[in-house]
Amino acid sequence: MATFITHSTEETRAFGASLAQKTVPGTVLAFRGDLGAGKTSSIQGFLEALGAEKPYTSPTFVIMKEYRLSKPSETGIARVYHIDAYRIESPSEMEKLGFEEWVADPEGVVLVEWPEKIAPLLPLQTKTLSLTWLSDTDREITVEGS
């Protein structure tokens, strides 16, 4: 387990960018935290570092947004699946949308906001990032998992 403190939205995005450089295909990253904790900012930095096409918005109403990278990352990532499970009523809804296929993509990475809504579907090796709002500018990010 590792803990990081960021002092601005830019630093939270930079944390996400740094995370992207260390992430390999097949990884599932679960972003936990209250509204405003920095989940989307971290993911925006992650996507920007990989060169994904903008805009980087949370897919709250569409549930999943797929980013196909024009050039695979240095670690081999070709696709990023950004999931916002906030509006999911049960894990079976996410199964019907194709969650198992996204997780099984050998060139993909899955980023999940509100992972507690689909916890039974998350692979055992899921890396969890818990983001906590400390002040208007400061966030604590705790990383757990493989």
Residue pairs with C-beta under 8 A, 6 or more apart in sequence:
1 142
1 143
1 144
2 142
2 143
3 140
3 141
3 142
3 143
4 15
4 140
4 141
4 142
4 143
5 134
5 138
5 139
5 140
5 141
6 12
6 14
6 15
6 38
6 138
6 139
6 141
7 137
7 138
8 137
9 38
9 41
9 137
12 38
12 41
12 42
12 45
12 131
12 139
12 141
13 41
13 42
13 44
13 45
13 48
14 45
15 42
15 45
15 141
16 41
16 42
16 43
16 44
16 45
16 46
16 47
16 48
16 49
17 45
17 46
17 48
17 49
18 45
18 49
19 29
19 42
19 45
19 46
19 129
20 45
20 46
20 47
20 49
20 50
20 73
20 77
21 49
21 73
21 74
21 75
22 75
23 29
23 46
23 75
23 77
23 109
24 75
24 76
24 77
25 75
25 76
25 77
25 78
25 105
25 106
25 107
25 108
25 109
26 105
26 106
26 108
26 109
27 109
27 110
27 127
28 103
28 109
28 110
28 112
28 122
28 123
28 125
28 126
28 127
29 109
29 110
29 111
29 112
29 126
29 127
29 128
29 129
30 112
30 115
30 122
30 126
30 127
30 128
30 129
31 39
31 42
31 43
31 111
31 112
31 113
31 115
31 129
31 131
32 39
32 114
32 115
32 116
32 128
32 129
32 130
32 131
33 39
33 130
33 131
33 132
33 133
34 132
34 133
36 133
37 131
37 132
37 133
37 139
38 131
38 133
38 139
38 141
39 58
39 113
39 131
40 56
40 57
40 58
40 113
42 129
42 131
42 141
43 56
43 58
43 82
43 111
43 113
44 56
46 80
46 111
47 56
47 67
47 80
47 82
48 54
48 56
50 67
50 69
50 73
50 77
50 80
51 69
51 70
51 71
51 73
52 67
52 69
52 80
53 67
53 70
57 65
58 82
58 84
58 113
59 65
59 82
59 83
59 84
60 84
60 86
60 87
61 87
63 83
63 84
63 85
63 87
63 88
63 94
63 97
64 81
64 82
64 83
64 84
64 97
64 98
64 102
65 81
65 82
66 79
66 80
66 81
66 82
67 79
67 80
67 81
67 82
68 78
68 79
69 77
69 78
69 79
69 80
72 78
72 107
76 107
77 107
77 108
77 109
78 107
78 108
79 105
79 107
79 108
79 109
80 108
80 109
80 110
80 111
81 102
81 105
81 108
81 109
81 110
81 111
82 111
82 113
83 94
83 99
83 102
83 110
83 111
83 112
83 113
84 113
84 114
85 94
85 112
85 113
85 114
85 115
85 117
85 118
86 113
86 114
86 117
88 94
88 114
88 117
88 118
91 117
91 118
91 119
91 120
91 121
94 117
94 118
94 121
95 121
99 118
99 121
100 121
102 108
102 110
103 110
103 123
112 118
112 122
115 122
115 126
115 128
125 145
125 146
126 145
127 143
127 144
127 145
127 146
128 143
128 144
128 145
129 141
129 142
129 143
129 144
130 141
130 142
130 144
131 139
131 140
131 141
132 139
132 140
132 141
132 142
133 139
134 140
